[in-house]
């Protein structure tokens, strides 16, 4: 009776769930949850009926569709699998009725209802088509395309596009693919079609490109598709032009090797759009060339320019061929800055897109770009108009990655003084921001021990430090870039070891300046506080023996700051305190690693170890996953530095270790905790034994769970190796559980033929984890009379190694 009543009242409940009145809304949400839990089939049926009913209010229909979609799909993999199995288990007659409701909604007069139904149909198709169910779906949708009214045609094309986005190409047979492409291209091509239908068609083509391998291999079909897309870039309708260029961008990355015949026409189309069209279209036209750069950079990196019959994709050097036309076009875009572009951090405009593309072009062609860009820089760098000065600076910064140091170092040496002066004296904020960014790029790519001619010398170091420290007092966006430049300046001395670096005399001044930045009232703007701590960490990381006493003095300073955030948190749960705790724990981690790595400094640092550990444990009381991650990593560093002495913290720390291993929701925290278990094992060796039962139980539980993100599983296998190495033959009692887990993971990793890049990468990290586990276990048992316990597993291990030997994607 309850369900029947719910089904009858579902409209009112859906409306109440959107009410302003909090109590009414809460009650409605509770009712919906109860209905779903107690009678899922009736619940789904009622929602689909609501969505399909044109007499119902628009608000209840929209929410019905949204809840229906969310009941079938989820972001988390384990819930997604659960929802799929739940849907497949439903009564076929009920599912047929729900699907009929959804298809009927595609003809609704309401645009919102049609659009929602499109998404839900695609979600159901994503579940059913791979299981060979609903085979008639695509055929029935295609029969709609030609005879029905324009709104239904639009909804149908939208649905086809969503289906192509949802399912993998091997699920749809070639005959259906051909029909989908025919329907889509006709929808784009027909002059009688209204703009909504044409837009839906071109978006559907965008989603269907992955299915069109065979069609793009056929010259006639490819020519036809390319002609239709290029014509759509000239449509009078802005949205259609933009969607057509998005399609060209997708084609450039999916079918790079098929573009040679069309590249001249595409250049003309994109150049016209960049010069004359509205910003959303011009941005996509620039994106096309950025995408071509990405493809050519990948090919050149993979094959190193040696193309042979084995190369999957030859490089056509499109960028090199277009260089003398492309670079002037991109330089022109740099002059189209917006007055307030820095205030809106999410802003993306033509000038930024042009600079980004110019940087990619520099990486693609190397030295060849320099002579084309330098005249523009020289002409504009001293002009009275800020836009010209900023564009020239941006152009210089953009081309610093790609060309050889031989080509760039003389130019940078000439420009460095000018840039430092501009950072101090230019009256315009945008110019200073870009100048500080460009200095950071100089230090990132043209500074370090690998260079024959360093751009930073004892002679100019004083001036560089003075300017950067002064600029850290500037407005937040300029100060943030100055911190970034200092970060790369310090990083250049990372390999200097204990020998003196030019930064040594200024260490105290730099550290104090960075700490002052973290205390600024406006440090929350433009990522300034984070940039200051990142720079401070890098300065500490790259410091040497001379400055070690000053690093020791930094310990109580950072400890006090962390203590204050914990005290402040008692008064109010401020998000900023959580972020600050994460940054301070990260800073302490770097200091611990630095001081703990050599005996003299380690002695001075150890006096603070107890207090530091106490602070880290207090951080776990906060609710911030970021702070937990950073505290865990810092504790790992502390375990490494204190060695066997870390045992005294274990009683108190163990409960947080267990909490971290159980944290499936913030899986990064879980992964880091697994790594810290390894650090603690290496520090304590046999002293970890009393905690091993609890740790192993939790790790085995993690491996068995389908709720835990898969990326955590390879580190767990490595962790088995760390534990075995620490406790030696005492690992005996875990063999019975750990070895079968390793065997099934090894078997799983052998069956990944034709996997995508993500899966290949994951499989290799899994294999790595398995190898580290076996290696730790074998070494742990080395020299023990219990070694014979491993003999039954030997054939499987050898078989695994054999499978790796013959694997090509390694």
Secondary structure, DSSP 8 states (H G I E B T S, - for coil): -HHHHHHHHHHHHHHHTT-SSHHHHHHHHHHHHHHHHH-HHHHHHHHHHHHH-TTS-HHHHHHHHHHHHHTT--SSHHHHHHHHHHHHTS-HHHHHHHHHHHHHHTT-S-HHHHHHHHHHHHHHHHHHGGGT--TTHHHHHHHHHHHS-HHHHHHHHHHHHHHHHHS-GGGS-HHHHHHHHHHHHHHHH-TTS-HHHHHHHHHHHHHHGGG-HHHHHSHHHHHHHHHHHHHHTT-SSHHHHHHHHHHHHHHHHHSGGG-GGGHHHHHHHHHHHHHHS-HHHHHHHHHHHHHHHHHHHHHHHHHTT---TT-SS----HHHHHHHHHHHHHHHHTT---TTTTTSTT---HHHHHHHHHHHHHHHHGGGGHHHHHHHHHHHTT-SSHHHHHHHHHHHHHTTTTS-HHHHHHHHHHHHHHHHHHHHH-S-HHHHHHHHHHHHHHHHHS-STT-SS-S--HHHHHHHHHHHHHHTTS-HHHHHHHHHHHHHHHHTTGGGTTS--TTGGGHHHHHHHHHHHHT-TTTTGGGHHHHHHHHHHHHHHT--GGGHHHHHHHHHHHHHHHHHHHHHHHH---HHHHHHHHHHHHHHHHHHHHHHTSHHHHHHHHTTHHHHHHHHHHHTTS--HHHHHHHHHHHHHHHHHHGGGGGGGHHHHHHHHHHHHT--SSHHHHHHHHHHHHHHHHHHGGGGHHHHHHHHHHHHHHHH-SSS-THHHHHHHHHHHHHHHHHGGGGHHHHHHHHHHHHHHHHHHH--TT--HHHHHHHHHHHHHHHHHHHHHHHHHTT-GGGGGGHHHHHHHHHHHHHHHT-S--
